[in-house]
């Protein structure tokens, strides 16, 4: 076992890779020679004691895996650092965490004598990661599809990996589009209205209404909460498109728009493209129409809220005349 270090610190936002690394280490030992602990119930000193305790299977090597060590304090890291100055032979200490600062005491303690395995993916890199995972499974996708999947599922990479496996199985080597996402992926958390805003941007009334009906059908929250959230999200999107319309009049492109608005370049490119489908006066009227919708949703109309939203959506999307 000379090729193994005395200790490993395995962490990062890329949970599938973290779990894979832990499994690879665990598989090096007999099942009975693996001791798994939780940091919520085990201190650094207790983890060290478990390593020093040896056991019936010490002759064949053993490993002590402690999960959730991001909750440990400086004293726990100090105990681990002291242990690694004179570790127990043929015993591997594996510490697993979700997220850690690279300058944390635990990273420094393990880094001196052991090995750090960090599997982080920055937020801005998630769409590329999604596409690469699909590509590994022989499925092509666009940047827009990758971002749409993240919008539907969230940024938990374990959840994303599960959905990627499901999509790849269904696609069987064929390309995946946003229609397939809407059909196969169940949204988590907040409603993801990209289908609605994209149809509005194309001035596709039928498409916008279909996307709206789908959101109503799949929502798990109350209608009042859903409609308020949708109105706010559509308003925010139209505000972004209006800003891009003004930027275009000033001779600015998508890159400058992304910087000024603090959004991803892909989102800026989409907003700039949609801005070409509307005049300045139409976008101003859209702001007024959204204000009227807000009043109606807050009790200013006798019509059902769902109908008020539908009427507003038609007014916002249709072409003049």
N, C-alpha and C positions, 0 to 999 in steps of 0.2 A: 504493500500500500504506500510505497515511498512516493508515488506520483501525486498523492493527495496531500493537501495542506492540512494543518491542524484545525483550522477554522475557516468557515465561509460565511460571508454576509450577503444574502441574496435578497434583492429588493427592487422595486420599480413599479411604474404604472402599467407596464405590459404584463398583466397577471398571467396570461397563457405561457409566456416565456419563463416567468418566475416559477410557476408550477412545474414546467418541463424540467427546469434546472434542479429543483428539489427532487423530482422523481428520478432523474438520472443518478443523483447522489444516493438516494434511498435504495435504488436497485443494485448498488454495489455491495450491499450487505444482505445477510440473511434476514428475513422478516423479524425473527425473534431478537436480532441484534440492533434493532432500530427503536429508539425511545423518543416518543413525540410529546412535547410539552407546550403549554400555552403561557405566554408572557404575562397574561392577566392573572395567572395563578402561580407563576414561578418567577422568583427574583434572579438577578444575575448570579448571586452567590449560590442559590439553589441549583441553577443550571450548571455551574462549575462543579458543585458537589456531585451532580449526576454523572458528569464526565469522569471525576476521580473515583467514583464508586466501582468502576469496572463492571464485572458481571460474569455470568457463566460462559458467555460467548466472546469474552474479551480476546481470546487467542486468535479468533478469526476476524477480529476487528469489529468495531461498533460505531454507531453514530447517534448523537443526541441532537434532535431537531427542535428548536424553540421558535414557535410562530407568533407573530404579532409584536415583535420587539421594538416597534416604533414607540411603544408606550413606556419603555424603560427609561430610567433617569440616569444621571451622571454616575451615581454609586454603582448601578448595575454594569455600566460600561467599564468602570474602574475595576470591578471584580473580574470581568472577562479579560481585560488587558493584563492584569496580574497573573491570571491563569495561563495565558498564552506565553508568558515568559518561561514557563516550565510545564508544557501541556502533557497530559497522559498519553503515552505511546499507543498507537493503533486505535485511538479514539478521535472521531471527527465531531467538532461542534459546528452545527449549521444554524445560523440565525436568519430568520425570514421576516421581512417587513413589507408593508405596502409602499410607504414613501418615507424617505429620510433625507435630511439635508446632507450634502456632501462634506460639510465641515462639522458634522455632529460628532460627539464624543465616541459613539459606537463605531462609526466609520473609521475614525482615527485609531481606535483600539484594535480593531480587526485588521486594518490595513498594514499595521506594523509587522504582524506575524502570519496573518492568514491571507485570504483572497476576497476581494470585493467583486461581486457579480451584480452589476446594476443594469436593469432592463427598463429604461425610461423611454417614452415616446412623447415628445413635446406636443402640445395641443395643436399647433399649426401643422404638425407632421401627420396627424391622424388620417386625413383623407388619403395621403400617399400610402400609409400603412394599410388601410382598408383595401386599396386597389392592389397592392402587392400581395396581400393575403388571398384575394380573389384570383389573381393571376397565377399564384402557386397552385391553385385548384383548377386551372385551365379556363377561367372565366374572365372575360374582358369587361371593363366598365369605364364610364367617364368620370372625370372629377366631380361633376354634378351629382352623379349617383352616389359616389362615396360620401359627399357632404350630406346628401339627403338621408343616407342610412344613419349617419351620426346624429342628424337632427331627430330622427325617429327613435333611435335606441338610446342615445346619450353617449357619454364619453367613457363609460366603463368598458375596458377592453375585453374583459371576459364575456360580457353580454354581446359585444360586437363580434367576437370570435364565434360564439354560438350561432348568431344570425348569419355570419359569413358561411359557416358550414352548411346551414340549411339552404341558403341561396345557391351555393355551389352544387349541392345535391340535386336541387330542382332544375338548375340551368343545364347541367350535364354537358358543359363545354360551350354552351351558347352564351351570347352577350346578355348582360342584365341591364334593364332600363328602369326608369322611375315608376312606370306602370307596374312592373313586377314587384317593386318594393311596396307599393301601396296595397297590392294583392296579398303579399306573403308576410310582411313584417308588421307586427302589432306594436303601435307606438307605446313608449314608456313615458311616464311623467307628463310634461307639458305637451299640448297639441302641436304637431309640426305642420304648419299650413303651406309648405312650399308648393304643393299642387294648386292650391287656391291662388297664391300670389303669382305663380307662373302663368296661370290661365288669365288672370287680370292683366298681366304684362303683355300677353298676346292679344288682348282684347277679345278673348274667347268666352262669350257669355255662357254658352252651354257647358264648356269645360269648367268654368268657375262655379256654376251651380252644381255640377256633378261632384266637384271636389268638396264643396260645402256640405252636400248631402252625406258624403262619405265621412266627413269629420263629425257630423251630428250622429251618424250611425255608430261610429267606433269610440266615441268619447265615453269615459267612465265617470266624469265629473258631472255636476248639475248643469242643466242648460243655461241657467243664469250665469254661472261662472264661465262656462265655455264661451258663450257669446261675448261676454265682456273681454275675455282674453283674446278671442279672435279679432274683435274690433280694434283692440290695442295693437295687436301684431300687424294687422293689415294697415292700420294708420302709420305705424312705425316704418313699414316697408314703403308705403307711398311717400312718406317724408324723405326717405333715402333716395327714391327715384327722383323726386322733385329737386333734391340737392344736386344729383348727377345731371339733371337737365340744366340747372344753372351753371354748373361747372363746364358743360359742353358749350354753352353760349360764350364762356370765357376762354374757350380753346383748350380746356383741360381734358385729359383722357382718363381711362379707368385707373391707371396706376396712381395718378394724383388724387383721384376720388377716394381710392382705398386708403391712402395716407391721411387725407383730411377727415374722413369719416371713421377711421380706425377699424376698418373691416377687412376681411380676406379679399385678395385680388379677384378671386373667382366671383364672389358676391358683388364686387364693384362692377365687374364686366357685365354681369347679368342685369344689374340696375341701370347701367349706361345703355345697354341694348333696349331695355324696356322703356327708357325715357324717350327714345326716338319715336315711340308709338303714340305719344301724347303731346299736346301743345301746352304751352305755359298756362293758358287760361283754363284748360281742362284740369290740370293738376291743382290749380287754385280752387276750382269748383269742387274738386274731390275733397279738399280739406274742409270746405264748408259742409259738404254732404256727410262727411264723417262726424262732424260736430252735431248735425241733426240726428244721426243714428245714435250717438252717445246719449242724447236727450231722450230719444224714444226708448232705449234700453233701460233707462233709469226711471221709467214711469210716465214719460211725456206722451205716450201714445196708447190708444185703446186696442190697437192691433196686437196680435201675439208677437213676442219678441223675435221668434224664428222668421216670421213673415217680414218684419221690419228689416231684419238683416238681409234677407233675400232681395227685397226691393232695393235696398241700398247697394247691394252687390251688383245688381243689374245696372243701376244708374252709374256706378263707378266704372263699369267695364264696357258698356256699349259705346259704339261710335256715334257721334252726333249725326242726326238725320236718319 
